[in-house]
Amino acid sequence: MAGLVPAIHEFLVFPVVLHRAMVTIRNAHFPGRAPIDTYGNGGFRFAGMSHRGSILCLPSGIYGWDDARFDEAGLAKVFEETGIEILIAGTGRELVPLPRPLRERLAEAGIVGEPMSTGAAVRTFNVLLAEERPVAAALLAVD
């Protein structure tokens, strides 16, 4: 029987060091497509979960967007994905136009960038997702 029962440290899921084993914490990621249920208060709720901060909603899942800025580097994950034709850009409380270099890079990739306030972006994303359109969203969190 000895050795058949795993030690307690094999079940830990928080970053502590026990018995020289370090647990790795990964970036926030929901591995699927889901509508956004609510937004505000600095975050979003979707798929029965909540996330504080900005998010990227891509065909491969919903990701925490720590580098939340509207430029090629900030949206690198968008350009790594395939099958995106529309990028809904939730720019916060107010509509902010996308910078020209980003609009040009999106056009090169065959993606139409649509900036709007985050609230409008959430509603638009949900409709396009329900219609099974090839959509992604970059959503800045609002209070």
Buried (B, 14 or more C-beta within 10 A) or exposed (E): EEEEEEEEEEEBEEEEEEEEEEBEEEEBBBEEBBBBBEBEEEBBBBBEEEBEBBBBBBEBBBBBBEEBBBEBEBBEBBBEBEEBEBBBBBBBEEBBEBEEEBBEBBEEBEBEBBBBBBBBBBBBBBEBBEEEEEBBBBBBBBE
